[in-house]
Each structure stands twice: as C-alpha cells, then as structure tokens.
Amino acid sequence: MDAEQMPGDAEAAGAAAGMHEIYGETARGCLEDCYGRIHYVGGWLTWRREEWPAGRTASGRILEIADQVYLVDCDGEPASVTPAEVMPL
C-alpha cells in the first residue's frame, strides 16, 4: 500500500470514478484538472498561481469541490484552486 493511501481509499476512488462517469464533473466529490486527471475530496493537490515567482508551489488536502473549484486546506488556511492551476505530475 502507498504511504499516502489509507485502507478504503481505492474503493472510495472507484466509487467516485463511477459517479464521475454517470454524472460528469458535477458529481460531488470529484473534479477533473486541465490534464485530464480526476481529483477527489480528501486527496492531495499541488498547484501554482501564475503571478507567483518561478518555482513556488503550494500543496494541501482537498476539503471540498464546488462550482468547478477545489477548496484546499493549505497549512490550516483555505485556498480556492482552479483546475488550470493544478501542477502536472
């Protein structure tokens, strides 16, 4: 098991992927980024804002997905992240 995953994560991801197939991006709990990857509530996200200096990024756990935006906990502070701001692998 991956160090980032907890028991039951694979099942939850499968259920969310099924919801995404049926309902599209409006499915509560998952949203596709600009690279075609689906991110889920509870997952880890790394992003970068265009106005930040080169090399600066931020990371955090996804708390909620609403209105095509990820709400992320970044060191105890909420951050709104668009799918276009998500970093590639």
C-alpha positions in Angstrom: 0.0 0.0 0.0 1.2 3.5 -0.9 2.3 5.6 2.1 -0.2 8.3 1.1 -3.2 5.9 0.9 -5.3 4.7 3.8 -7.4 1.5 3.9 -10.6 2.0 1.8 -9.1 4.7 -0.5 -9.1 2.5 -3.6 -12.8 1.7 -3.0 -13.7 5.3 -2.5 -11.8 6.3 -5.6 -13.6 3.6 -7.6 -17.0 4.9 -6.3 -16.1 8.5 -7.2 -14.9 7.5 -10.7 -18.3 5.7 -11.2 -20.1 8.8 -10.1 -18.0 10.9 -12.5 -18.8 8.5 -15.4 -22.6 8.8 -14.7 -22.9 12.5 -13.6 -19.8 14.1 -15.2 -17.9 16.9 -13.4 -20.9 17.9 -11.5 -20.5 14.8 -9.3 -20.0 15.9 -5.8 -16.5 15.0 -4.5 -14.5 14.8 -7.8 -13.3 17.2 -10.4 -11.0 16.8 -13.5 -8.0 19.1 -13.8 -6.7 20.5 -17.1 -4.5 17.4 -17.6 -7.5 15.1 -17.5 -6.7 13.7 -14.1 -9.6 13.3 -11.6 -9.1 14.6 -8.1 -11.3 13.7 -5.1 -12.3 15.2 -1.8 -9.6 14.1 0.7 -6.9 13.8 -1.9 -3.7 15.7 -2.1 -3.3 18.6 -4.6 -0.3 20.7 -5.6 -0.8 23.9 -7.5 0.8 27.1 -8.7 -0.6 30.5 -9.3 0.6 32.4 -12.4 1.6 35.5 -10.5 3.9 33.6 -8.1 7.6 33.6 -8.6 9.1 30.7 -10.7 9.4 27.5 -8.7 6.9 28.4 -6.0 4.1 25.9 -5.4 1.6 25.1 -2.7 0.1 21.8 -1.6 -2.8 20.6 0.6 -5.7 18.2 1.1 -8.9 18.8 -0.8 -11.7 19.7 1.6 -14.5 20.3 -0.9 -15.2 20.7 -4.6 -17.8 23.2 -5.6 -18.5 25.4 -8.7 -15.6 23.8 -10.6 -13.1 24.9 -7.9 -11.1 22.8 -5.3 -11.3 24.2 -1.8 -7.9 23.1 -0.3 -6.5 23.2 3.3 -3.1 24.7 2.9 -1.3 24.8 6.3 -4.6 25.4 8.1 -5.7 28.1 5.6 -8.4 27.5 3.0 -7.4 28.1 -0.6 -9.5 28.1 -3.8 -7.7 26.4 -6.6 -9.0 26.1 -10.2 -8.3 23.1 -12.4 -5.9 25.2 -14.5 -3.7 25.9 -11.5 -3.1 22.3 -10.7 0.5 21.2 -11.3 1.4 18.4 -13.7 2.9 15.2 -12.4 
